[in-house]
């Protein structure tokens, strides 16, 4: 794998609507990723149905190798046309790229996407094609490391019309805003939320149109290994520690007993860090040879909370994860840096929890939910129990 495809998006519903008229569909396979953003005409239930059908049909066909022009021809021929405006009932952006950074983009009546290279705007050539009498723009992708693609529905350039701006927020203005705020280590979801938060502000918290912003980045793969809890059999402590340290990638250890096992194996002392104290999360520790050492179940519970909020597509608050407590530091690694997450989970009952409402089943539930959240975020996750 040359690149890991980091993707994420946020959506704002038209004020007063429970359903969003935009729909993002993503199919991730071992060697490629397909993303479709469809925008149903208008808002509400009908727009949601049309955008859902369009995005699902396109994404599944393209991900399964159907010729892109054949896919688009099928969709455009199927979609009804608004008699008043003379436009299709759903517009779309299609991005299909592989782990080598190669692929293509098709855009039909959505705002033109924004392409960044080295944090600066890059002019990605667009070829005009006529498919079933409709104009579709085609772009070939040959990405470099850290290239970023930002795409949106027309709710983004319409942001602020009649409220804070006369003519909305143009794609050119959005592009410059992204460039001005872009940082190399920003995740795709962080970039999407950055633009989404500004759109919401321009709409004064009451979007006049469904608004979706998505982003995709080509990043170097990185594995994060997390050891949670001691093994069932005390005799296996050294074996588990040895296997854990042999793994490539960053090493995170969660739990007091687990930390002691690793400190013994590494012949290092545990130093408690009081540099950043949080009322909700126990302090972190430092063991030479490990990248991060935290408390166990309480910290993991907080990690789960942060991942759920991070993944909420309607939440456009800042996703920078700037706090320094143990849970946030883990989340920064697994959400914003990792491509692969390996969880090594001990199944023994911690004696320190005997008088607390914490048992082994609680830890297992947290781990399983965390696995699902990370996979929903596109991460490749494995779990080993010991």
Protein Blocks (a to p, Z undefined) as FASTA:
>chain_A
ZZacdddddddddehiabdfbdcdddddfkbccddddddehedjllmmmmmmmmmmmmmm
mmnopafklmmmmmmmmpccdfklopafbdcddddddfkopacdddehiacddddeehia
cddddddddeehiacddddddddehiacddddfklmmgophilpmnlpafklmmmmmmmm
pcfklcfklmmmmmmmmmmmmnnopafbdcddddddddddddddddehjafblklmmmmm
mmmmmpgcjdddedjklmmmmmmmnopacdddfkbccfkbccddddehiabdcdfklmmm
mmmmmmmmmmmmklccdfklpafbfklmmmmmmmmmpmbdcddddfbdcfklmmpccdfk
lmmmmmmmmmmmmmmnopacddddZZ
